[in-house]
Amino acid sequence: MNILILGAGQAAAAMAAKLRAQGHDGGITLIGEEAAPPYQRPPLSKAYLLGEMPIERLTLRADDWWTDQDIRLLTDTQATRIDRAAKRVETSAGLLPYDQLALTLGASPRRLPAALGGALRGVHTVRGIADIQQVQPALTPGKRLVVIGGGYIGLEAAAVARKLGLEVTVVEAAPRILGRVAAPETADLIRDLHQAHGVTILEGTGIDGLEGDSHVRTVRLADGRRLPADLVVLGIGVAPETALAAEAGLTIDNGIACDAQGRTSDPTIWAAGDCASFLWQGQRLRLESVGNAIDMAELVAENMLGAGKDYAPKPWFWSDQYDAKLQIAGLNAGYDRILTRPGETARASSVWYYRDGRLIAVDALNDARAYMVGKRLIEGGRTADPARVADPAVPLKELL
Ligand SMILES: Cc1cc2nc3c(=O)[nH]c(=O)nc-3n(C[C@H](O)[C@H](O)[C@H](O)COP(=O)(O)OP(=O)(O)OC[C@H]3O[C@@H](n4cnc5c(N)ncnc54)[C@H](O)[C@@H]3O)c2cc1C
């Protein structure tokens, strides 16, 4: 059986490895449009952006691993059309046939339209190595950076730039930073962290557009203020890569729609990672995280070989900002109760989310133990008495 994987990122690498580990001895081909072999993205807004990590450490597998595993990896190659009737894919390297096809196409960062100044030089996104190679030379002390969007990637970029000595302003249109992903309690901790490092955070502040000659010079805010800017980083979210799938007539619903096993509306085509939404407990979910990319891709690999398993996501995520580490377990959607537990040191704290009396998520700042305990409880389908969680005199391990 010949398996073709479109996209050569985190999910694709995990899927290919799992296929071989499960004993698949047929063809495996990966098609990736980027020049680099599959690599991890999280350091792109953390250690790699800061210049503290060499590029080789981003790479997920050494070059000879692909040859040893007899996996064909085509980089710098774009997939342009899926021909479902003929079971083949048009690519910039020619036509490639498949018996089973997997789509691990990731997501693309949202940009500002050119009419709003999105095409000016000095306006950057943070998604791939090529983006970092463009922005990094501009991160020099004293420059004025405006980050548009107060989500994790924007805030991580802000922290790196501040460490490198830039003057940084984060502009968030929603009433507060991290509005989509975390409770006000977590946002407060992160806002305090940035303000203590001298970052200006403007919340509830939309932007009207960017101005400049050919290079960005000013960010025009919706309230009429104008911020001088030597560079702008956009952290306004991503859109799942669905164009190829849509053009091939596959169902799209918040990403490439999959069933609980990772199969799309065509039974020989599967999807995993950032581009894929899946059914879980009656809801349609799409997760943007390394953990999901790996776990879903491995499950799809098994299911391509006939395992017939449903995906049971175990969401986890992390964010590094300055010397602080935020670790997140579970999904907080629909929470109706929040409590905060002080950690053992002044810098440590955790936020626990409950829905209908059940623990559903934990955000732990500089508190790896709270994260581990919360994660074990959530993954085990267990909960913890909120009064005991909130009481720092109750040792964390007694919550288990
Ligand atoms: C800056 C940054 C920081 C992050 N930090 C964290 C973190 O701290 N923790 C965490 O859990 N997650 C983090 N993430 C998210 C995580 O990296 C992604 O969820 C993960 O990479 C998704 O893997 P994927 O394989 O689905 O997509 P990707 O890794 O994006 O791979 C998809 C690949 O498909 C290629 N492709 C798309 N279309 C085509 C085509 N037509 N032909 C050929 N190739 C194509 C793309 O170019 C890309 O290389 C971060 C992401 C970014 C960008």
The ligand as an SDF file (V2000), in Angstrom:
LIG
                    3D

 53 58  0  0  0  0  0  0  0  0999 V2000
    5.5630   30.2850   16.5170 C   0  0  0  0  0  0  0  0  0  0  0  0
    4.7710   29.1090   16.9920 C   0  0  0  0  0  0  0  0  0  0  0  0
    4.8590   28.7160   18.3230 C   0  0  0  0  0  0  0  0  0  0  0  0
    4.1480   27.6240   18.7810 C   0  0  0  0  0  0  0  0  0  0  0  0
    4.2650   27.2510   20.0830 N   0  0  0  0  0  0  0  0  0  0  0  0
    3.6270   26.1510   20.5260 C   0  0  0  0  0  0  0  0  0  0  0  0
    3.7910   25.6900   21.8730 C   0  0  0  0  0  0  0  0  0  0  0  0
    4.4740   26.3090   22.6730 O   0  0  0  0  0  0  0  0  0  0  0  0
    3.1690   24.5420   22.2420 N   0  0  0  0  0  0  0  0  0  0  0  0
    2.3820   23.8240   21.3730 C   0  0  0  0  0  0  0  0  0  0  0  0
    1.8550   22.7860   21.7580 O   0  0  0  0  0  0  0  0  0  0  0  0
    2.1930   24.2380   20.1000 N   0  0  0  0  0  0  0  0  0  0  0  0
    2.7920   25.3740   19.6630 C   0  0  0  0  0  0  0  0  0  0  0  0
    2.6210   25.7970   18.3730 N   0  0  0  0  0  0  0  0  0  0  0  0
    1.6810   25.0690   17.4860 C   0  0  0  0  0  0  0  0  0  0  0  0
    2.3210   23.8690   16.8390 C   0  0  0  0  0  0  0  0  0  0  0  0
    3.5900   24.1670   16.3600 O   0  0  0  0  0  0  0  0  0  0  0  0
    1.4100   23.3830   15.7270 C   0  0  0  0  0  0  0  0  0  0  0  0
    0.1770   23.0300   16.3240 O   0  0  0  0  0  0  0  0  0  0  0  0
    1.9900   22.2030   14.9710 C   0  0  0  0  0  0  0  0  0  0  0  0
    3.1490   22.5830   14.2730 O   0  0  0  0  0  0  0  0  0  0  0  0
    0.9720   21.6390   13.9980 C   0  0  0  0  0  0  0  0  0  0  0  0
    1.5610   20.6410   13.2220 O   0  0  0  0  0  0  0  0  0  0  0  0
    1.0090   20.3120   11.7580 P   0  0  0  0  0  0  0  0  0  0  0  0
    1.8560   19.2210   11.2350 O   0  0  0  0  0  0  0  0  0  0  0  0
   -0.4470   20.1920   11.8070 O   0  0  0  0  0  0  0  0  0  0  0  0
    1.3010   21.6440   10.9370 O   0  0  0  0  0  0  0  0  0  0  0  0
    2.6980   22.2660   10.5280 P   0  0  0  0  0  0  0  0  0  0  0  0
    3.7620   21.9060   11.4970 O   0  0  0  0  0  0  0  0  0  0  0  0
    2.4250   23.7050   10.2740 O   0  0  0  0  0  0  0  0  0  0  0  0
    3.0470   21.5520    9.1430 O   0  0  0  0  0  0  0  0  0  0  0  0
    2.2730   21.7470    7.9780 C   0  0  0  0  0  0  0  0  0  0  0  0
    3.1950   21.8260    6.7970 C   0  0  0  0  0  0  0  0  0  0  0  0
    2.4410   21.6830    5.6020 O   0  0  0  0  0  0  0  0  0  0  0  0
    3.0010   22.5340    4.6080 C   0  0  0  0  0  0  0  0  0  0  0  0
    2.0210   22.7390    3.5290 N   0  0  0  0  0  0  0  0  0  0  0  0
    0.8590   23.4480    3.5760 C   0  0  0  0  0  0  0  0  0  0  0  0
    0.2520   23.4150    2.3690 N   0  0  0  0  0  0  0  0  0  0  0  0
    1.0460   22.6800    1.5380 C   0  0  0  0  0  0  0  0  0  0  0  0
    0.9470   22.2720    0.1890 C   0  0  0  0  0  0  0  0  0  0  0  0
   -0.1020   22.6170   -0.5870 N   0  0  0  0  0  0  0  0  0  0  0  0
    1.9390   21.5100   -0.3240 N   0  0  0  0  0  0  0  0  0  0  0  0
    2.9880   21.1280    0.4340 C   0  0  0  0  0  0  0  0  0  0  0  0
    3.1380   21.4820    1.7310 N   0  0  0  0  0  0  0  0  0  0  0  0
    2.1660   22.2340    2.2860 C   0  0  0  0  0  0  0  0  0  0  0  0
    3.3010   23.7890    5.4210 C   0  0  0  0  0  0  0  0  0  0  0  0
    4.1870   24.6420    4.7330 O   0  0  0  0  0  0  0  0  0  0  0  0
    3.9100   23.1750    6.6690 C   0  0  0  0  0  0  0  0  0  0  0  0
    5.2910   22.9770    6.5140 O   0  0  0  0  0  0  0  0  0  0  0  0
    3.3220   26.8940   17.8820 C   0  0  0  0  0  0  0  0  0  0  0  0
    3.2170   27.3000   16.5370 C   0  0  0  0  0  0  0  0  0  0  0  0
    3.9310   28.3970   16.0990 C   0  0  0  0  0  0  0  0  0  0  0  0
    3.8180   28.8270   14.6660 C   0  0  0  0  0  0  0  0  0  0  0  0
  1  2  1  0
  2  3  1  0
  2 52  2  0
  3  4  2  0
  4  5  1  0
  4 50  1  0
  5  6  2  0
  6  7  1  0
  6 13  1  0
  7  8  2  0
  7  9  1  0
  9 10  1  0
 10 11  2  0
 10 12  1  0
 12 13  2  0
 13 14  1  0
 14 15  1  0
 14 50  1  0
 15 16  1  0
 16 17  1  0
 16 18  1  0
 18 19  1  0
 18 20  1  0
 20 21  1  0
 20 22  1  0
 22 23  1  0
 23 24  1  0
 24 25  2  0
 24 26  1  0
 24 27  1  0
 27 28  1  0
 28 29  2  0
 28 30  1  0
 28 31  1  0
 31 32  1  0
 32 33  1  0
 33 34  1  0
 33 48  1  0
 34 35  1  0
 35 36  1  0
 35 46  1  0
 36 37  1  0
 36 45  1  0
 37 38  2  0
 38 39  1  0
 39 40  1  0
 39 45  2  0
 40 41  1  0
 40 42  2  0
 42 43  1  0
 43 44  2  0
 44 45  1  0
 46 47  1  0
 46 48  1  0
 48 49  1  0
 50 51  2  0
 51 52  1  0
 52 53  1  0
M  END
$$$$
